[in-house]
């Protein structure tokens, strides 16, 4: 499902939009912790970017932008998905270095934890990517989004909508390619299966 998404990128930066965002915490009555977190960008005009996909923001905020319930301080990177190709699946001369989470086009993609956006770029295969440096140390790689709502250097909070699921760089295969760089070193991917099962309650 996921083609050439091992973290290799071109040197050209994807054009970025100046974004603002609003956040809302949905809390249940009588409980100490929020039961759901919804953070999404404010409405803004979308800006097309070369090679498919765009940078921009949803026109309306509604329930679909609410993130899954946090597990500790972490949030599942997407929702309403099914699991596709996993760690180690053959890619010809290489192995798959992440996990594919597939859902409908436009499904929101969330910041896994509080942190700062390391970069947003377009890979050589055309895929839009996001690398998030989490406050607890790891980095998280997201690939194939149709839209990206943040820019390199932006601070984000767990559950913030940072993009939408798409198929840039993998035409016809709408999914999120997710990598877990546990040590925080560049491209130091480890098998994310246990991590994803825990934070996504699989």
C-alpha atoms as an extended CHARMM CRD file, in Angstrom:
* protein
*
       202  EXT
         1         1  UNK       CA              0.0000000000        0.0000000000        0.0000000000  PROA      1               0.0000000000
         2         2  UNK       CA              2.7310000000        2.4200000000        0.9340000000  PROA      2               0.0000000000
         3         3  UNK       CA              5.3150000000        3.2500000000       -1.7310000000  PROA      3               0.0000000000
         4         4  UNK       CA              8.7150000000        4.8300000000       -1.1470000000  PROA      4               0.0000000000
         5         5  UNK       CA              7.8080000000        6.2280000000        2.2360000000  PROA      5               0.0000000000
         6         6  UNK       CA             10.9190000000        5.4220000000        4.2240000000  PROA      6               0.0000000000
         7         7  UNK       CA             11.5770000000        9.0130000000        5.2130000000  PROA      7               0.0000000000
         8         8  UNK       CA             13.6600000000       10.0290000000        2.1720000000  PROA      8               0.0000000000
         9         9  UNK       CA             12.6870000000       13.5290000000        1.1070000000  PROA      9               0.0000000000
        10        10  UNK       CA             13.5620000000       16.0530000000       -1.5110000000  PROA      10              0.0000000000
        11        11  UNK       CA             15.3210000000       19.2300000000       -0.4660000000  PROA      11              0.0000000000
        12        12  UNK       CA             12.5030000000       21.4500000000       -1.6860000000  PROA      12              0.0000000000
        13        13  UNK       CA             10.2480000000       22.7010000000        1.0690000000  PROA      13              0.0000000000
        14        14  UNK       CA              6.4940000000       22.4740000000        0.6210000000  PROA      14              0.0000000000
        15        15  UNK       CA              4.8690000000       25.8970000000        0.5390000000  PROA      15              0.0000000000
        16        16  UNK       CA              3.4550000000       26.6680000000        3.9560000000  PROA      16              0.0000000000
        17        17  UNK       CA              0.3280000000       28.5230000000        5.0180000000  PROA      17              0.0000000000
        18        18  UNK       CA              0.1990000000       30.8650000000        7.9820000000  PROA      18              0.0000000000
        19        19  UNK       CA             -2.2340000000       29.0440000000       10.1860000000  PROA      19              0.0000000000
        20        20  UNK       CA             -4.2020000000       29.8210000000       13.3020000000  PROA      20              0.0000000000
        21        21  UNK       CA             -6.0830000000       27.2900000000       15.2910000000  PROA      21              0.0000000000
        22        22  UNK       CA             -8.7290000000       27.0210000000       17.9170000000  PROA      22              0.0000000000
        23        23  UNK       CA             -8.9600000000       24.3280000000       20.5300000000  PROA      23              0.0000000000
        24        24  UNK       CA            -11.7560000000       22.9490000000       22.6200000000  PROA      24              0.0000000000
        25        25  UNK       CA            -11.6680000000       20.3750000000       25.3800000000  PROA      25              0.0000000000
        26        26  UNK       CA            -14.8070000000       18.2630000000       25.6560000000  PROA      26              0.0000000000
        27        27  UNK       CA            -15.1480000000       17.1730000000       29.2690000000  PROA      27              0.0000000000
        28        28  UNK       CA            -17.7050000000       14.8450000000       30.8270000000  PROA      28              0.0000000000
        29        29  UNK       CA            -19.6280000000       16.1080000000       33.8660000000  PROA      29              0.0000000000
        30        30  UNK       CA            -18.2790000000       14.9120000000       37.1660000000  PROA      30              0.0000000000
        31        31  UNK       CA            -14.9990000000       13.5160000000       35.8550000000  PROA      31              0.0000000000
        32        32  UNK       CA            -11.5360000000       14.8190000000       36.5270000000  PROA      32              0.0000000000
        33        33  UNK       CA            -10.1070000000       14.3150000000       33.0460000000  PROA      33              0.0000000000
        34        34  UNK       CA            -11.3680000000       15.3450000000       29.6550000000  PROA      34              0.0000000000
        35        35  UNK       CA            -13.0540000000       12.5060000000       27.8200000000  PROA      35              0.0000000000
        36        36  UNK       CA            -12.1870000000       13.8910000000       24.4230000000  PROA      36              0.0000000000
        37        37  UNK       CA            -10.0240000000       16.5990000000       22.9430000000  PROA      37              0.0000000000
        38        38  UNK       CA            -10.8990000000       18.5560000000       19.8270000000  PROA      38              0.0000000000
        39        39  UNK       CA             -8.3610000000       20.8850000000       18.3080000000  PROA      39              0.0000000000
        40        40  UNK       CA             -8.6510000000       22.0250000000       14.7250000000  PROA      40              0.0000000000
        41        41  UNK       CA             -7.4190000000       24.9180000000       12.6150000000  PROA      41              0.0000000000
        42        42  UNK       CA             -9.5790000000       27.9340000000       11.9500000000  PROA      42              0.0000000000
        43        43  UNK       CA            -11.1940000000       28.2250000000        8.5730000000  PROA      43              0.0000000000
        44        44  UNK       CA             -8.8300000000       29.5330000000        5.9210000000  PROA      44              0.0000000000
        45        45  UNK       CA             -8.5040000000       29.3550000000        2.1760000000  PROA      45              0.0000000000
        46        46  UNK       CA             -6.7800000000       26.2100000000        0.9230000000  PROA      46              0.0000000000
        47        47  UNK       CA             -3.6360000000       26.6370000000       -1.1230000000  PROA      47              0.0000000000
        48        48  UNK       CA             -2.8210000000       23.9990000000       -3.6890000000  PROA      48              0.0000000000
        49        49  UNK       CA              0.7110000000       22.6700000000       -3.7470000000  PROA      49              0.0000000000
        50        50  UNK       CA              2.5230000000       21.0280000000       -6.6350000000  PROA      50              0.0000000000
        51        51  UNK       CA              2.1660000000       17.2840000000       -7.0550000000  PROA      51              0.0000000000
        52        52  UNK       CA             -1.2330000000       16.8260000000       -5.4000000000  PROA      52              0.0000000000
        53        53  UNK       CA             -2.4810000000       17.6040000000       -1.9230000000  PROA      53              0.0000000000
        54        54  UNK       CA             -2.7600000000       21.0200000000       -0.4160000000  PROA      54              0.0000000000
        55        55  UNK       CA             -1.8980000000       23.1250000000        2.5700000000  PROA      55              0.0000000000
        56        56  UNK       CA             -4.8060000000       24.7910000000        4.2520000000  PROA      56              0.0000000000
        57        57  UNK       CA             -7.5650000000       24.2890000000        6.7800000000  PROA      57              0.0000000000
        58        58  UNK       CA            -11.0590000000       22.7850000000        6.9360000000  PROA      58              0.0000000000
        59        59  UNK       CA            -13.8180000000       25.2410000000        6.1800000000  PROA      59              0.0000000000
        60        60  UNK       CA            -15.9550000000       24.1220000000        9.0810000000  PROA      60              0.0000000000
        61        61  UNK       CA            -15.3600000000       22.6770000000       12.5170000000  PROA      61              0.0000000000
        62        62  UNK       CA            -17.5730000000       19.7540000000       13.4980000000  PROA      62              0.0000000000
        63        63  UNK       CA            -17.5260000000       16.5240000000       15.4560000000  PROA      63              0.0000000000
        64        64  UNK       CA            -15.3040000000       14.6890000000       13.0350000000  PROA      64              0.0000000000
        65        65  UNK       CA            -12.3500000000       16.8400000000       14.1520000000  PROA      65              0.0000000000
        66        66  UNK       CA            -12.5860000000       15.5740000000       17.7410000000  PROA      66              0.0000000000
        67        67  UNK       CA             -9.6000000000       13.3890000000       18.5680000000  PROA      67              0.0000000000
        68        68  UNK       CA             -9.7940000000        9.9700000000       20.2300000000  PROA      68              0.0000000000
        69        69  UNK       CA             -9.6930000000        9.8710000000       24.0180000000  PROA      69              0.0000000000
        70        70  UNK       CA             -6.0800000000       10.2860000000       25.1780000000  PROA      70              0.0000000000
        71        71  UNK       CA             -4.1670000000        7.3950000000       26.7280000000  PROA      71              0.0000000000
        72        72  UNK       CA             -2.0860000000        9.1390000000       29.3450000000  PROA      72              0.0000000000
        73        73  UNK       CA             -0.5680000000       12.0900000000       27.4930000000  PROA      73              0.0000000000
        74        74  UNK       CA             -0.7390000000       10.5060000000       24.0440000000  PROA      74              0.0000000000
        75        75  UNK       CA             -3.4070000000       10.3420000000       21.3590000000  PROA      75              0.0000000000
        76        76  UNK       CA             -3.9510000000        7.8960000000       18.4990000000  PROA      76              0.0000000000
        77        77  UNK       CA             -2.6830000000        9.5160000000       15.2500000000  PROA      77              0.0000000000
        78        78  UNK       CA             -6.0310000000        9.0180000000       13.4890000000  PROA      78              0.0000000000
        79        79  UNK       CA             -9.4300000000        7.3800000000       14.0100000000  PROA      79              0.0000000000
        80        80  UNK       CA            -12.0550000000        5.1500000000       12.3820000000  PROA      80              0.0000000000
        81        81  UNK       CA             -9.2950000000        3.2520000000       10.6040000000  PROA      81              0.0000000000
        82        82  UNK       CA             -8.3120000000       -0.2750000000        9.7290000000  PROA      82              0.0000000000
        83        83  UNK       CA             -4.7600000000       -1.5600000000        9.8520000000  PROA      83              0.0000000000
        84        84  UNK       CA             -3.0180000000       -2.1840000000        6.5380000000  PROA      84              0.0000000000
        85        85  UNK       CA              0.5850000000       -3.1620000000        5.9080000000  PROA      85              0.0000000000
        86        86  UNK       CA              2.7110000000       -3.4910000000        9.0010000000  PROA      86              0.0000000000
        87        87  UNK       CA              6.3520000000       -3.4670000000        9.9790000000  PROA      87              0.0000000000
        88        88  UNK       CA              8.7290000000       -5.4610000000        7.8110000000  PROA      88              0.0000000000
        89        89  UNK       CA              6.4810000000       -6.0490000000        4.8170000000  PROA      89              0.0000000000
        90        90  UNK       CA              8.6230000000       -6.4200000000        1.6820000000  PROA      90              0.0000000000
        91        91  UNK       CA              9.0530000000       -3.3750000000       -0.5140000000  PROA      91              0.0000000000
        92        92  UNK       CA             11.3390000000       -5.0590000000       -2.9980000000  PROA      92              0.0000000000
        93        93  UNK       CA             14.8250000000       -3.9300000000       -2.0630000000  PROA      93              0.0000000000
        94        94  UNK       CA             13.7230000000       -2.6530000000        1.3400000000  PROA      94              0.0000000000
        95        95  UNK       CA             11.3290000000       -3.3340000000        4.1880000000  PROA      95              0.0000000000
        96        96  UNK       CA              8.3280000000       -1.3600000000        5.3560000000  PROA      96              0.0000000000
        97        97  UNK       CA              9.4510000000        0.7530000000        8.3150000000  PROA      97              0.0000000000
        98        98  UNK       CA              6.1050000000        1.7010000000        9.7940000000  PROA      98              0.0000000000
        99        99  UNK       CA              2.4380000000        0.8260000000        9.9150000000  PROA      99              0.0000000000
       100       100  UNK       CA             -0.3270000000        1.8260000000        7.5050000000  PROA      100             0.0000000000
       101       101  UNK       CA             -3.6020000000        3.0530000000        8.9940000000  PROA      101             0.0000000000
       102       102  UNK       CA             -6.3030000000        3.3250000000        6.3340000000  PROA      102             0.0000000000
       103       103  UNK       CA             -9.5530000000        5.2960000000        6.4730000000  PROA      103             0.0000000000
       104       104  UNK       CA            -11.6570000000        7.5870000000        4.3190000000  PROA      104             0.0000000000
       105       105  UNK       CA            -10.0280000000       10.4750000000        2.5040000000  PROA      105             0.0000000000
       106       106  UNK       CA            -10.0900000000       13.5630000000        4.6950000000  PROA      106             0.0000000000
       107       107  UNK       CA            -10.0280000000       11.6820000000        7.9950000000  PROA      107             0.0000000000
       108       108  UNK       CA             -8.2140000000       13.9210000000       10.4950000000  PROA      108             0.0000000000
       109       109  UNK       CA             -4.6150000000       13.2430000000       11.4700000000  PROA      109             0.0000000000
       110       110  UNK       CA             -3.6510000000       14.1640000000       15.0420000000  PROA      110             0.0000000000
       111       111  UNK       CA             -0.5160000000       15.1360000000       16.9290000000  PROA      111             0.0000000000
       112       112  UNK       CA              0.3290000000       12.0890000000       19.0380000000  PROA      112             0.0000000000
       113       113  UNK       CA              1.6440000000       14.2110000000       21.9010000000  PROA      113             0.0000000000
       114       114  UNK       CA              2.6130000000       17.7480000000       22.8110000000  PROA      114             0.0000000000
       115       115  UNK       CA              5.6990000000       18.8640000000       20.9410000000  PROA      115             0.0000000000
       116       116  UNK       CA              7.0630000000       20.8230000000       18.0420000000  PROA      116             0.0000000000
       117       117  UNK       CA              6.8460000000       20.2040000000       14.3030000000  PROA      117             0.0000000000
       118       118  UNK       CA             10.3210000000       19.2940000000       13.0800000000  PROA      118             0.0000000000
       119       119  UNK       CA              9.3950000000       19.6940000000        9.4040000000  PROA      119             0.0000000000
       120       120  UNK       CA              6.7580000000       19.3640000000        6.7220000000  PROA      120             0.0000000000
       121       121  UNK       CA              8.0480000000       18.4040000000        3.3010000000  PROA      121             0.0000000000
       122       122  UNK       CA              7.2230000000       16.5880000000        0.1120000000  PROA      122             0.0000000000
       123       123  UNK       CA              9.0990000000       13.3680000000       -0.5500000000  PROA      123             0.0000000000
       124       124  UNK       CA             10.6200000000       12.3730000000       -3.8650000000  PROA      124             0.0000000000
       125       125  UNK       CA              7.5320000000       10.2260000000       -4.5640000000  PROA      125             0.0000000000
       126       126  UNK       CA              5.2260000000       13.2240000000       -4.0420000000  PROA      126             0.0000000000
       127       127  UNK       CA              4.0050000000       12.2650000000       -0.5700000000  PROA      127             0.0000000000
       128       128  UNK       CA              3.4130000000       15.0390000000        1.9370000000  PROA      128             0.0000000000
       129       129  UNK       CA              5.1610000000       14.2670000000        5.2180000000  PROA      129             0.0000000000
       130       130  UNK       CA              5.1630000000       15.6000000000        8.7530000000  PROA      130             0.0000000000
       131       131  UNK       CA              7.8080000000       14.9080000000       11.3900000000  PROA      131             0.0000000000
       132       132  UNK       CA              6.7640000000       15.7250000000       14.9590000000  PROA      132             0.0000000000
       133       133  UNK       CA              9.2860000000       15.9040000000       17.8070000000  PROA      133             0.0000000000
       134       134  UNK       CA              7.3920000000       14.8940000000       20.9270000000  PROA      134             0.0000000000
       135       135  UNK       CA              8.0270000000       16.5360000000       24.2800000000  PROA      135             0.0000000000
       136       136  UNK       CA              8.8300000000       13.1080000000       25.7900000000  PROA      136             0.0000000000
       137       137  UNK       CA             11.6570000000       12.5460000000       23.2990000000  PROA      137             0.0000000000
       138       138  UNK       CA             10.4880000000       10.4020000000       20.3530000000  PROA      138             0.0000000000
       139       139  UNK       CA              9.8240000000       11.6210000000       16.8370000000  PROA      139             0.0000000000
       140       140  UNK       CA              6.7770000000       10.6250000000       14.8260000000  PROA      140             0.0000000000
       141       141  UNK       CA              6.6730000000       10.4380000000       11.0420000000  PROA      141             0.0000000000
       142       142  UNK       CA              3.3830000000       10.8810000000        9.1660000000  PROA      142             0.0000000000
       143       143  UNK       CA              3.1130000000       10.2940000000        5.4110000000  PROA      143             0.0000000000
       144       144  UNK       CA              0.6950000000       10.6200000000        2.4530000000  PROA      144             0.0000000000
       145       145  UNK       CA             -1.5610000000       13.3810000000        3.8010000000  PROA      145             0.0000000000
       146       146  UNK       CA             -3.7420000000       15.2950000000        1.3530000000  PROA      146             0.0000000000
       147       147  UNK       CA             -3.5910000000       18.4050000000        3.5570000000  PROA      147             0.0000000000
       148       148  UNK       CA             -1.1630000000       19.7370000000        6.1440000000  PROA      148             0.0000000000
       149       149  UNK       CA             -2.2930000000       22.3940000000        8.6300000000  PROA      149             0.0000000000
       150       150  UNK       CA              0.9870000000       23.1580000000       10.3880000000  PROA      150             0.0000000000
       151       151  UNK       CA              4.5050000000       24.3230000000        9.5190000000  PROA      151             0.0000000000
       152       152  UNK       CA              8.0060000000       23.4570000000       10.6500000000  PROA      152             0.0000000000
       153       153  UNK       CA              8.7360000000       24.9730000000       14.0620000000  PROA      153             0.0000000000
       154       154  UNK       CA              5.0900000000       25.1390000000       15.1630000000  PROA      154             0.0000000000
       155       155  UNK       CA              4.2440000000       24.0240000000       18.6870000000  PROA      155             0.0000000000
       156       156  UNK       CA              1.3820000000       21.5260000000       18.8520000000  PROA      156             0.0000000000
       157       157  UNK       CA             -0.6350000000       19.8320000000       21.5670000000  PROA      157             0.0000000000
       158       158  UNK       CA             -1.7450000000       16.2280000000       21.7760000000  PROA      158             0.0000000000
       159       159  UNK       CA             -4.9210000000       15.7460000000       19.7610000000  PROA      159             0.0000000000
       160       160  UNK       CA             -4.4050000000       18.8000000000       17.5670000000  PROA      160             0.0000000000
       161       161  UNK       CA             -5.4500000000       18.2490000000       13.9550000000  PROA      161             0.0000000000
       162       162  UNK       CA             -2.2650000000       18.5450000000       11.8830000000  PROA      162             0.0000000000
       163       163  UNK       CA             -3.5030000000       17.2070000000        8.5440000000  PROA      163             0.0000000000
       164       164  UNK       CA             -5.9620000000       14.9870000000        6.7120000000  PROA      164             0.0000000000
       165       165  UNK       CA             -5.5520000000       11.4890000000        5.3520000000  PROA      165             0.0000000000
       166       166  UNK       CA             -4.8930000000       11.1390000000        1.6370000000  PROA      166             0.0000000000
       167       167  UNK       CA             -2.8770000000        9.3700000000       -1.0210000000  PROA      167             0.0000000000
       168       168  UNK       CA             -0.1450000000       11.7930000000       -2.0720000000  PROA      168             0.0000000000
       169       169  UNK       CA              2.7400000000        9.6920000000       -3.3160000000  PROA      169             0.0000000000
       170       170  UNK       CA              0.5350000000        6.5880000000       -3.2880000000  PROA      170             0.0000000000
       171       171  UNK       CA             -2.3110000000        7.2670000000       -5.7380000000  PROA      171             0.0000000000
       172       172  UNK       CA             -5.4840000000        5.3280000000       -5.0480000000  PROA      172             0.0000000000
       173       173  UNK       CA             -4.3180000000        4.0060000000       -1.6550000000  PROA      173             0.0000000000
       174       174  UNK       CA             -5.6770000000        6.4540000000        0.9130000000  PROA      174             0.0000000000
       175       175  UNK       CA             -3.9080000000        5.8480000000        4.2190000000  PROA      175             0.0000000000
       176       176  UNK       CA             -1.5740000000        7.2330000000        6.8570000000  PROA      176             0.0000000000
       177       177  UNK       CA              1.9340000000        5.8080000000        6.9100000000  PROA      177             0.0000000000
       178       178  UNK       CA              3.0400000000        6.1880000000       10.5390000000  PROA      178             0.0000000000
       179       179  UNK       CA              6.5500000000        5.6610000000       11.9080000000  PROA      179             0.0000000000
       180       180  UNK       CA              7.7000000000        5.6870000000       15.5330000000  PROA      180             0.0000000000
       181       181  UNK       CA             11.2590000000        6.9810000000       15.9960000000  PROA      181             0.0000000000
       182       182  UNK       CA             11.4280000000        6.0010000000       19.6600000000  PROA      182             0.0000000000
       183       183  UNK       CA             14.9580000000        7.2580000000       20.3610000000  PROA      183             0.0000000000
       184       184  UNK       CA             14.2500000000       10.6220000000       18.7550000000  PROA      184             0.0000000000
       185       185  UNK       CA             17.0810000000       10.1210000000       16.2650000000  PROA      185             0.0000000000
       186       186  UNK       CA             16.4260000000       10.9290000000       12.6270000000  PROA      186             0.0000000000
       187       187  UNK       CA             14.7800000000        8.0320000000       10.7230000000  PROA      187             0.0000000000
       188       188  UNK       CA             15.4480000000        5.6590000000       13.6630000000  PROA      188             0.0000000000
       189       189  UNK       CA             12.1820000000        3.7820000000       13.1670000000  PROA      189             0.0000000000
       190       190  UNK       CA             11.2130000000        0.8800000000       15.4190000000  PROA      190             0.0000000000
       191       191  UNK       CA              8.2420000000       -1.4440000000       15.0930000000  PROA      191             0.0000000000
       192       192  UNK       CA              5.2880000000        0.7550000000       16.1220000000  PROA      192             0.0000000000
       193       193  UNK       CA              2.8000000000       -2.0960000000       16.5800000000  PROA      193             0.0000000000
       194       194  UNK       CA              2.7680000000       -2.1860000000       20.4000000000  PROA      194             0.0000000000
       195       195  UNK       CA              2.8330000000        1.5970000000       20.6540000000  PROA      195             0.0000000000
       196       196  UNK       CA             -0.0840000000        2.0040000000       18.2300000000  PROA      196             0.0000000000
       197       197  UNK       CA             -2.0740000000       -0.7940000000       19.8720000000  PROA      197             0.0000000000
       198       198  UNK       CA             -1.6980000000        0.9470000000       23.2260000000  PROA      198             0.0000000000
       199       199  UNK       CA             -2.5320000000        4.5260000000       22.2770000000  PROA      199             0.0000000000
       200       200  UNK       CA             -5.2720000000        3.4870000000       19.8310000000  PROA      200             0.0000000000
       201       201  UNK       CA             -6.7590000000        0.8610000000       22.1890000000  PROA      201             0.0000000000
       202       202  UNK       CA             -6.6070000000       -1.8970000000       19.5870000000  PROA      202             0.0000000000
